[in-house]
Amino acid sequence: MSFSATSARAAAAVAEIATLAPRTAVEGPWLSGALAALGRHGVLAEFVPATAGGSGASEPEIVATLAAVAEQCLTTALALSQWAAAVRIIAGSAGPAQAMLPALARGEAFTTVGISQLTTSRQHAAAPALVATPDGAGWRLDGLCPWVTGADSVQTIVTGAVTEAGGRAFFVVPTAAAGVETGPPLDLLALGGSRTAEVRFRDVWLRESIPAVDAPRTGGLATTALALGSTRAAIALVHAEAAGRPALEPIVTGLRAEADAIAARLDAAAREGIEPAARDRLRADATSLVVRAAQAALTAAKGAGFVRGHPAERLARESLFFLVWSCPQAVSGAVLCELAGLG
């Protein structure tokens, strides 16, 4: 199966997501029905192991699906990636939380992840952003998750906190639990439909933690897959402009060749695994490409593309998201060096 291929169910879902994209950009994929479409077509089940109520697609199929969704609607793809990260943590645990997975696979309930405080956000602060304290038969959570996609649109948040002993504990937190305070969606430069917000925990009591067998990581393959999908959308726009302007055809060819090379590396990583340094280099290369492809699309569209609402304008703004989203130091350092002409 080539990287560009997706399952028949994913292809059908992606076609529906494309028609919902204008609504999704404003309302979010929960309200627009985009995530429900993924559940209805069986795509969500592909992210859940067959032993836990899903169909358990392979890693290459999963990254191919993420890229395909991102090409049509980056807002939906972002929400899907955060849902998938939460599901991965739940599925890697051995506790009662696994009972949630069949409903999540069917799209009957939605979850998201809030772990940036353990990976990239607030790492400079002297005190942990979110702390878990043992309390009798359970735990109490106090602190902040600074970035939670779909915070006001899901039933649960999978989050992680630092314990008194300096370790990490992970939890499935109902958004309706006492002490959970969801802020308004952040006024983002792009992807406002993701309904990303801060979530504060004030003395939230939970009965149990979940052992995170599959530890969360930054700069992973899902982020690269979304960058590749957005790149392909930008290339398609340049290709459409080239229909009447042959001078653009070499630009399309060059960008497409670079995207194909990224796709081949991503497919190999999904099939065979990848070392952290090589994974970060792949992510940095994909980030560079998505920004340049979006700028090419804007340039090719000329003044029309600079008008708010034009696809080129949207792609240009969305591409900047990859400069700040889940961006470990190795990736941001490489991008900064390229921007400064030091690469």
VOLO-839027 format. One line per field, with one value per residue (C-alpha): y, z, x. Coordinates in Angstrom, 1 decimal, always signed. Layout:
! residues N
north = c(Y; ...)
up = c(Z; ...)
east = c(X; ...)
***
This chain:
! residues 343
north = c(+0.0; +3.3; +6.3; +8.3; +5.5; +5.4; +2.8; +3.0; +4.1; +6.9; +8.0; +8.3; +10.1; +12.6; +13.4; +14.3; +16.3; +18.4; +19.4; +20.3; +22.2; +25.8; +25.1; +23.3; +26.3; +28.4; +25.9; +23.2; +19.6; +18.5; +20.8; +20.6; +16.8; +16.2; +14.0; +12.2; +11.5; +9.9; +7.7; +6.8; +5.8; +3.7; +5.8; +6.5; +2.7; +2.4; +4.3; +1.9; -1.6; -4.5; -6.0; -2.8; -2.4; -0.9; -2.2; -1.4; +0.0; -0.1; +3.0; +3.7; +3.7; +6.0; +8.6; +8.4; +9.1; +12.0; +13.5; +13.0; +14.7; +17.6; +18.2; +18.8; +20.4; +21.1; +22.0; +18.5; +16.9; +18.7; +17.6; +14.1; +14.0; +15.2; +12.6; +9.9; +11.0; +10.6; +7.2; +6.0; +6.8; +5.1; +2.1; +1.8; +1.6; -1.4; +0.1; +0.7; +3.6; +1.1; +0.6; +4.0; +2.9; +1.2; +4.3; +6.5; +4.2; +4.6; +8.4; +8.3; +10.2; +12.5; +13.0; +15.1; +15.4; +18.1; +17.3; +20.2; +21.3; +18.1; +18.5; +22.0; +24.5; +26.3; +24.3; +27.4; +27.9; +27.1; +25.2; +22.5; +23.8; +20.9; +18.9; +15.6; +14.9; +11.6; +11.9; +8.9; +6.5; +8.9; +12.0; +15.8; +17.9; +21.5; +23.7; +24.5; +22.8; +25.8; +24.2; +21.9; +21.4; +21.1; +21.8; +22.9; +20.3; +16.9; +14.8; +14.0; +15.3; +13.0; +15.0; +14.5; +16.0; +16.1; +14.2; +15.3; +12.7; +14.3; +11.6; +11.8; +10.6; +10.5; +10.9; +10.9; +13.9; +14.4; +18.0; +18.2; +17.3; +19.8; +22.1; +21.9; +25.4; +25.7; +29.1; +30.6; +29.5; +31.3; +34.0; +32.2; +33.5; +30.4; +27.3; +29.1; +26.2; +23.9; +25.6; +25.4; +26.8; +26.9; +24.5; +25.1; +22.4; +23.6; +20.8; +18.3; +14.9; +11.8; +8.2; +6.8; +7.5; +5.6; +4.1; +5.6; +2.6; +4.5; +7.8; +11.0; +12.6; +15.8; +16.3; +12.9; +11.5; +12.7; +16.4; +15.7; +14.0; +17.0; +19.3; +17.1; +17.2; +21.0; +21.1; +19.1; +21.5; +24.4; +22.6; +21.9; +25.6; +26.4; +23.7; +25.2; +28.6; +26.9; +25.8; +29.3; +30.2; +27.7; +29.5; +28.1; +24.4; +24.1; +25.4; +22.8; +20.1; +21.1; +21.4; +18.1; +16.3; +17.6; +16.6; +13.1; +12.8; +13.8; +11.3; +8.5; +9.2; +9.4; +6.1; +4.4; +5.9; +4.6; +1.1; +0.7; +3.2; +6.2; +7.4; +10.7; +12.8; +11.6; +12.1; +15.7; +16.3; +15.0; +17.2; +20.2; +19.5; +19.1; +22.4; +24.2; +22.8; +23.6; +27.2; +27.6; +25.8; +28.1; +31.2; +29.9; +29.4; +33.0; +34.4; +32.4; +33.7; +37.3; +40.0; +37.8; +35.5; +38.3; +38.8; +37.2; +34.1; +33.1; +29.6; +30.9; +33.4; +30.6; +28.2; +30.9; +31.5; +27.8; +27.0; +29.2; +26.9; +24.3; +26.7; +26.6; +23.4; +20.7; +21.9; +20.5; +22.4; +20.4; +21.2; +24.9; +25.3; +23.9; +26.1; +29.2; +28.5; +28.1; +31.4; +33.1; +31.6; +29.6; +26.1)
up = c(+0.0; -1.0; +1.3; -0.8; -0.7; +2.0; +2.8; +0.9; +4.1; +4.6; +1.0; +1.5; +4.8; +3.3; +0.4; +3.0; +5.1; +2.1; +1.7; +5.4; +5.5; +5.3; +8.2; +10.1; +9.8; +11.7; +14.0; +14.5; +13.4; +16.4; +15.5; +11.7; +11.8; +10.3; +13.3; +13.3; +9.6; +10.5; +13.0; +10.6; +7.9; +10.3; +10.1; +13.9; +14.5; +12.4; +15.2; +17.9; +18.3; +17.2; +20.7; +22.1; +19.7; +16.7; +13.5; +14.2; +11.0; +10.5; +11.2; +7.5; +6.9; +9.9; +8.8; +5.2; +6.5; +8.6; +5.5; +3.4; +5.9; +6.3; +2.6; +2.7; +6.1; +8.5; +11.3; +11.2; +10.9; +14.0; +16.0; +14.7; +15.7; +19.2; +19.5; +18.3; +20.8; +23.6; +22.3; +22.0; +25.7; +26.7; +24.6; +26.0; +29.5; +31.3; +33.4; +33.3; +30.9; +28.1; +28.4; +26.7; +23.5; +21.7; +22.0; +20.9; +17.9; +16.8; +17.2; +19.9; +22.3; +21.8; +23.7; +23.3; +24.8; +26.9; +27.6; +26.2; +29.7; +29.9; +26.6; +25.1; +26.9; +30.1; +30.3; +31.5; +34.5; +38.0; +39.1; +37.1; +35.3; +36.4; +39.6; +40.8; +44.5; +46.0; +48.1; +49.8; +47.2; +44.4; +43.1; +43.1; +40.1; +40.4; +37.6; +34.0; +30.6; +28.3; +24.9; +24.6; +21.2; +21.3; +25.1; +25.0; +22.6; +24.1; +27.0; +28.3; +28.3; +28.6; +30.5; +32.3; +35.5; +37.6; +40.9; +44.3; +43.7; +40.4; +38.2; +35.8; +36.1; +33.4; +33.8; +31.9; +33.1; +32.4; +31.2; +33.4; +36.6; +39.5; +39.4; +35.6; +34.1; +30.3; +29.0; +25.8; +22.6; +22.0; +19.2; +17.0; +13.8; +12.1; +12.9; +15.1; +14.4; +16.5; +19.6; +21.3; +24.9; +28.3; +30.8; +34.5; +37.2; +40.6; +43.2; +40.7; +42.4; +40.3; +41.4; +39.4; +37.1; +33.9; +33.4; +30.1; +28.5; +25.2; +26.5; +24.8; +22.5; +20.6; +16.9; +16.0; +12.7; +13.0; +13.0; +9.9; +8.2; +8.7; +7.3; +4.2; +3.7; +4.0; +1.6; -1.0; -0.7; -1.5; -4.4; -5.8; -5.8; -7.6; -10.1; -10.8; -11.4; -13.8; -16.1; -17.6; -16.8; -18.1; -16.3; -13.0; -14.1; -13.0; -9.6; -9.3; -10.4; -7.9; -4.9; -5.8; -6.0; -2.6; -1.1; -2.6; -1.0; +2.4; +1.9; +1.1; +4.3; +6.3; +5.0; +5.7; +9.3; +9.8; +8.5; +10.0; +12.9; +13.1; +15.5; +17.4; +15.6; +12.2; +13.2; +14.2; +10.9; +9.0; +10.9; +10.3; +6.6; +6.4; +8.3; +5.9; +2.9; +4.1; +4.8; +1.4; -0.5; +1.1; +0.2; -3.4; -3.5; -2.3; -4.8; -7.6; -6.7; -6.8; -5.2; -5.2; -2.8; -0.4; +0.2; +3.3; +2.5; -0.5; -0.2; -0.6; +2.3; +4.5; +3.6; +4.3; +7.8; +8.5; +7.5; +10.3; +12.8; +12.1; +13.4; +16.9; +17.2; +19.4; +18.2; +20.2; +20.5; +17.8; +15.3; +16.2; +16.2; +12.7; +11.4; +12.9; +11.4; +8.0; +8.4; +9.4; +6.5; +8.8; +7.7)
east = c(+0.0; +1.5; +1.6; -0.8; -3.4; -6.2; -8.8; -12.1; -13.8; -11.3; -11.7; -15.5; -15.1; -12.6; -15.0; -17.7; -15.2; -14.3; -18.0; -18.2; -14.9; -16.4; -18.7; -15.9; -13.6; -16.2; -18.1; -15.5; -15.6; -17.7; -20.7; -20.3; -20.4; -17.0; -15.8; -19.1; -18.6; -15.2; -17.0; -19.9; -17.5; -15.4; -12.3; -12.2; -12.3; -9.1; -7.2; -8.5; -7.0; -9.2; -9.0; -10.6; -13.6; -11.8; -10.4; -6.8; -5.3; -1.5; +0.6; +1.2; -2.6; -3.1; -0.6; -2.0; -5.4; -4.2; -2.6; -5.6; -7.9; -5.5; -5.4; -9.2; -9.6; -6.7; -9.1; -10.7; -7.2; -6.0; -9.0; -8.5; -4.8; -5.6; -8.4; -6.0; -3.3; -5.8; -6.9; -3.3; -2.7; -6.0; -5.3; -1.8; -3.1; -4.3; -7.1; -10.8; -10.4; -10.2; -14.0; -14.3; -12.7; -15.7; -17.8; -14.9; -14.3; -18.0; -17.9; -20.6; -18.4; -15.4; -12.2; -9.1; -5.6; -4.0; -0.4; +1.5; +2.4; +4.5; +6.2; +6.6; +4.5; +5.5; +8.8; +10.6; +8.5; +9.9; +6.8; +4.9; +1.8; -0.4; +0.2; -1.4; -1.5; -2.6; -5.7; -7.1; -8.4; -7.8; -6.0; -6.5; -5.5; -4.5; -3.1; -3.5; -3.6; -2.6; -3.6; -6.6; -8.2; -12.0; -12.0; -15.6; -16.8; -15.7; -16.8; -13.3; -9.8; -6.8; -4.1; -0.9; +0.4; +3.6; +3.4; +4.8; +7.6; +8.5; +7.0; +4.1; +0.6; -2.1; -5.8; -9.1; -11.0; -14.7; -15.1; -18.2; -16.3; -16.4; -13.5; -12.8; -12.9; -12.8; -11.8; -13.2; -11.6; -8.3; -8.3; -5.8; -4.2; -5.7; -7.7; -10.1; -12.6; -10.3; -11.8; -8.5; -8.6; -7.0; -8.4; -7.9; -8.2; -9.1; -8.9; -10.4; -10.8; -10.4; -10.7; -7.8; -4.9; -4.1; -0.7; +0.6; +2.4; +2.8; +4.4; +3.4; +6.0; +6.4; +7.2; +5.8; +4.7; +1.1; +2.3; +4.4; +1.5; -0.7; +2.0; +2.2; -1.5; -1.6; +1.4; -0.5; -3.5; -1.2; +0.4; -3.0; -3.8; -0.5; -1.4; -4.8; -3.1; -0.7; -3.5; -3.5; +0.1; +2.7; +5.5; +4.2; +4.5; +8.2; +7.1; +4.5; +6.9; +9.6; +7.2; +5.5; +8.9; +9.8; +6.4; +6.8; +10.2; +8.8; +5.9; +8.4; +10.4; +7.2; +5.9; +9.3; +9.2; +5.6; +6.6; +10.0; +10.3; +12.6; +15.2; +14.3; +17.0; +15.8; +12.1; +12.9; +14.7; +11.7; +9.4; +11.6; +11.8; +8.0; +7.5; +9.8; +8.0; +4.5; +5.4; +7.1; +4.3; +1.7; +3.7; +4.0; +0.2; -0.3; +2.2; +0.6; -2.8; -1.6; -3.8; -6.9; -5.1; -4.5; -8.2; -9.6; -11.5; -9.4; -7.9; -4.4; -4.9; -6.2; -3.4; -0.8; -2.2; -2.6; +1.0; +2.3; +0.6; +3.3; +6.0; +4.5; +2.5; +4.1; +7.5; +10.4; +13.7; +15.4; +12.7; +12.3; +16.0; +16.3; +13.5; +15.0; +18.4; +16.8; +14.9; +18.1; +20.0; +22.2; +21.1)
***
